[in-house]
């Protein structure tokens, strides 16, 4: 089998502009690329009839986060809790988690403030405007 290497972490969103603004402006990630894709080959590849998508790639210290807004959009999938099989989250690190948490705008939804776990890792979880989970840990 061919050797694999990581390329990106993808999140499907319903409002690309709002979610992109959150990752860019609130989390201070760099927008690396914006593009659209569609056509028969794309529809076949993603298994969605007549699919097209607008995408944004953000850089997070060597990890690429891909935000995707599909057309047609599926409805009715609630944001999964962390303990549900299939749940996903993006993990980001900062040098000072207390300072990061203090600088978050008041309207950012958090599960808790910074907590140090029994493995001696300080973490917190927040949600982007779409409800996607983001773990921020102190490095």
ZAMARGU-4260 file (C-alpha; in steps of 0.2 Angstrom, whole numbers, plus 5000, padded with zeros to 4 digits):
<rodrens>
0) 5000/5000/5000 | 5006/5018/4996 | 5012/5028/5011 | 4999/5041/5017 | 5003/5058/5024
5) 4990/5071/5031 | 4984/5084/5020 | 4969/5093/5029 | 4955/5092/5042 | 4938/5096/5034
10) 4923/5103/5042 | 4906/5105/5032 | 4897/5121/5036 | 4881/5129/5031 | 4888/5147/5031
15) 4906/5148/5024 | 4907/5167/5026 | 4902/5167/5044 | 4912/5152/5049 | 4928/5158/5039
20) 4927/5175/5048 | 4927/5165/5065 | 4942/5155/5061 | 4951/5170/5053 | 4946/5184/5065
25) 4943/5176/5082 | 4956/5162/5081 | 4968/5172/5070 | 4971/5158/5057 | 4978/5162/5040
30) 4967/5160/5025 | 4978/5150/5013 | 4966/5147/4998 | 4948/5150/4993 | 4940/5140/4978
35) 4924/5132/4971 | 4922/5115/4964 | 4907/5106/4955 | 4903/5095/4940 | 4900/5077/4937
40) 4916/5071/4943 | 4915/5080/4960 | 4897/5074/4962 | 4902/5056/4959 | 4917/5058/4971
45) 4907/5065/4985 | 4891/5054/4982 | 4879/5069/4981 | 4869/5072/4965 | 4872/5089/4957
50) 4885/5093/4971 | 4895/5109/4971 | 4905/5117/4985 | 4913/5133/4990 | 4929/5130/5000
55) 4942/5139/5011 | 4958/5132/5017 | 4966/5140/5033 | 4983/5137/5040 | 4986/5133/5058
60) 5005/5130/5061 | 5006/5116/5048 | 4989/5109/5049 | 4977/5114/5035 | 4958/5116/5040
65) 4946/5115/5026 | 4929/5123/5027 | 4916/5117/5015 | 4899/5124/5011 | 4890/5111/5000
70) 4875/5114/4988 | 4863/5105/4990 | 4865/5106/5009 | 4859/5092/5019 | 4848/5097/5034
75) 4844/5090/5051 | 4861/5084/5057 | 4863/5090/5075 | 4881/5094/5082 | 4888/5078/5090
80) 4893/5078/5108 | 4911/5073/5111 | 4906/5056/5118 | 4896/5051/5103 | 4904/5039/5091
85) 4908/5048/5075 | 4910/5065/5084 | 4924/5075/5077 | 4934/5090/5083 | 4948/5101/5078
90) 4963/5102/5090 | 4973/5118/5091 | 4987/5123/5104 | 4992/5140/5112 | 5006/5144/5124
95) 4995/5152/5137 | 4977/5145/5137 | 4971/5156/5151 | 4976/5172/5141 | 4968/5164/5126
100) 4952/5161/5135 | 4952/5178/5143 | 4954/5186/5125 | 4939/5176/5118 | 4924/5187/5113
105) 4909/5185/5125 | 4898/5178/5111 | 4910/5162/5108 | 4901/5147/5115 | 4913/5137/5127
110) 4910/5120/5136 | 4921/5126/5150 | 4935/5137/5154 | 4953/5130/5155 | 4954/5114/5165
115) 4970/5104/5169 | 4967/5085/5167 | 4974/5071/5176 | 4987/5069/5162 | 4993/5086/5166
120) 4986/5094/5150 | 4977/5110/5151 | 4962/5110/5139 | 4946/5119/5135 | 4933/5116/5121
125) 4923/5129/5112 | 4911/5129/5097 | 4912/5138/5080 | 4897/5147/5074 | 4891/5131/5066
130) 4892/5121/5082 | 4908/5111/5077 | 4919/5107/5092 | 4937/5115/5094 | 4949/5109/5107
135) 4962/5121/5113 | 4976/5115/5123 | 4991/5123/5131 | 5007/5117/5123
</rodrens>
